[in-house]
Each structure stands twice: as structure tokens, then as C-alpha cells.
Amino acid sequence: MLIKSAEQKDYASLIEIWEACVSHTHDFLTQQHIDELKPLILEHYFDAVSLFCCKDNSGKIIGFIGVAGGNVEMLFVEPTFFAKGVGTFLINYAIDNLAATHVDVNEQNPKAHGFYLSRGFEQIGRSELDGQGKPFPLLHMRLAKVVEAD
């Protein structure tokens, strides 16, 4: 596996991975919610983060991560590559190279919450609403070895 900076030409592959992953992990979202989010991600969110994709040995994109201001804003893996080290590879890259120390996780996605806990993050807070003001609670997490400045 290797990590490369994502380019606009990669967005079609990234949004396919996003949609496949969300369909497998975000069962609390309706298809309408997914359809509403998709253009926002393509037209705004991808460009708002430092975006990197993970490619397999054949050059196929199998996952991606986006970081802004030390916060992991997105991490999605092609479902056929779940539990094969892709997510760990991406989060380690973000921690080591992009100064990623925080992440928000949907409370209704316990596998993601468990993933980040197992990678050294700890829960530090909770919000009732997601970033779009929808009633999908977020768990705020930070890398446990990070010491917050007062």
C-alpha cells in the first residue's frame, strides 16, 4: 500500500468509496441523507481538507483520509478492504505526517468509535448534533498522548 496526495481527478473514485463505506457503516442515515451529503462532499468538503488516498499495489484507490487543522474530517475505506490494515495505515499517516490529533465520530457508528479507541484516541466530549445540525450525535476524540494547552 502507498499513500498519495489526492487530486481532483480522484474525486469520482473517492466518492464511490465514501458511498459504499457509508452504506455499510452508517445505517442511521437514510438514502435521502446520503444523497444530500454527496454533492457537498464532492463540491466543498474534499477541497476543504488535506486529502490523501491509499492505493493498493495495482494503483487502485482503496481508502482515503482528509485532515484540516489537526482534525481527521474524513476517513473511509472500500468495504472489501475493511479489517485489512488500510484504516490503520491512513490514521498512522495522518498522525505522523499531518499532525492529526482529533476526530469526531458519529455515536451511532460504534465500529468507528472502537477503531479510534484502539488506535490511541480517547473520548473527550459529545455533541447532540452533527456538523450540519442534524440529530446525529458526535463523539469528540483526541489522541491520548496529546497534552492540551491551557
C-alpha positions in Angstrom: 0.0 0.0 0.0 1.1 3.6 -0.6 -0.4 7.0 0.2 -0.5 9.8 -2.3 -2.0 13.2 -2.2 -5.5 13.1 -3.8 -6.2 15.1 -6.9 -9.4 16.3 -8.4 -9.3 13.5 -10.9 -9.5 11.1 -8.0 -12.8 12.5 -6.6 -15.0 10.1 -8.6 -13.3 7.1 -7.1 -13.3 8.7 -3.6 -17.0 9.5 -3.6 -17.7 5.9 -4.7 -15.7 4.6 -1.7 -17.4 7.1 0.5 -20.9 6.0 -0.6 -20.0 2.3 -0.3 -18.5 2.7 3.1 -21.3 4.9 4.4 -23.9 2.3 3.2 -22.0 -0.3 5.3 -21.3 1.7 8.4 -23.9 4.5 8.7 -27.2 2.6 8.9 -28.7 5.5 10.8 -28.6 7.6 7.6 -31.4 7.4 5.1 -30.7 7.3 1.4 -32.0 10.9 1.3 -29.4 12.0 3.8 -26.7 10.3 1.7 -28.0 11.9 -1.4 -27.9 15.3 0.3 -24.3 14.9 1.5 -22.8 13.6 -1.7 -22.7 16.9 -3.6 -21.5 18.7 -0.6 -18.6 16.3 -0.2 -17.7 16.5 -3.9 -18.1 20.3 -4.3 -16.9 21.5 -0.9 -15.6 19.1 1.7 -12.9 17.4 -0.4 -11.4 20.8 -1.2 -11.5 21.9 2.4 -9.0 19.3 3.7 -5.6 17.9 3.1 -6.8 14.9 1.2 -4.7 11.7 0.8 -5.6 8.4 -0.8 -4.3 4.9 -0.1 -3.6 2.8 -3.2 -3.1 -0.9 -3.4 -0.1 -2.4 -5.3 -2.0 -2.2 -8.6 -2.6 1.5 -8.1 -6.3 1.2 -7.2 -7.6 3.6 -4.6 -8.8 1.6 -1.6 -9.3 4.3 1.0 -8.8 8.0 1.8 -8.3 10.4 4.7 -8.9 14.2 5.0 -7.4 16.3 7.7 -7.9 20.0 8.5 -6.4 21.9 11.5 -5.3 18.7 13.2 -8.8 17.1 12.9 -9.5 14.0 10.9 -12.5 15.2 9.0 -12.9 12.0 6.9 -11.5 8.5 6.8 -13.2 6.0 4.5 -12.1 2.6 3.3 -13.5 0.5 0.5 -15.6 -2.1 2.3 -13.9 -5.1 0.7 -10.7 -3.8 2.5 -12.3 -3.5 6.0 -10.1 -5.0 8.7 -7.1 -5.3 6.4 -5.0 -2.5 7.8 -6.0 0.3 5.4 -7.7 2.4 8.1 -4.7 1.9 10.4 -2.3 2.8 7.6 -4.2 6.0 6.9 -4.7 7.1 10.5 -1.0 6.5 11.3 0.0 8.5 8.2 -2.3 11.4 9.4 -0.9 11.3 12.9 2.8 11.1 11.7 2.6 13.5 8.7 -0.4 15.7 9.1 -0.4 16.5 12.8 -3.8 14.8 13.2 -4.8 14.7 16.9 -8.6 14.9 16.9 -11.6 13.3 15.3 -15.3 13.4 15.6 -17.2 10.1 15.3 -20.9 9.5 14.9 -22.2 8.0 18.1 -24.3 5.6 16.0 -21.2 4.2 14.4 -19.7 2.1 17.3 -17.2 0.3 15.0 -15.6 3.6 14.1 -15.6 4.6 17.7 -13.9 1.3 18.6 -11.4 1.8 15.8 -10.2 5.1 17.1 -10.1 3.9 20.7 -7.9 1.0 19.6 -5.6 3.5 17.8 -4.9 5.5 20.9 -7.7 8.1 20.8 -9.9 8.9 23.9 -13.3 10.4 24.1 -13.3 14.0 25.4 -16.8 15.2 24.7 -20.1 14.7 22.9 -22.4 16.9 20.9 -26.1 16.2 20.3 -26.0 17.4 16.7 -23.6 16.7 13.8 -21.8 19.4 11.7 -24.9 20.0 9.6 -27.1 20.5 12.7 -28.8 17.1 12.2 -29.7 14.9 15.2 -26.8 12.5 14.8 -24.7 12.9 18.0 -20.9 13.2 17.6 -18.3 11.8 20.0 -15.3 14.1 20.2 -12.0 12.3 20.5 -8.3 13.2 20.8 -5.1 11.2 20.6 -4.5 10.2 24.2 -0.8 11.2 24.1 -1.6 14.8 23.2 -1.4 17.3 26.0 -3.9 20.1 25.5 -2.6 23.6 26.1 -4.4 25.7 28.7 
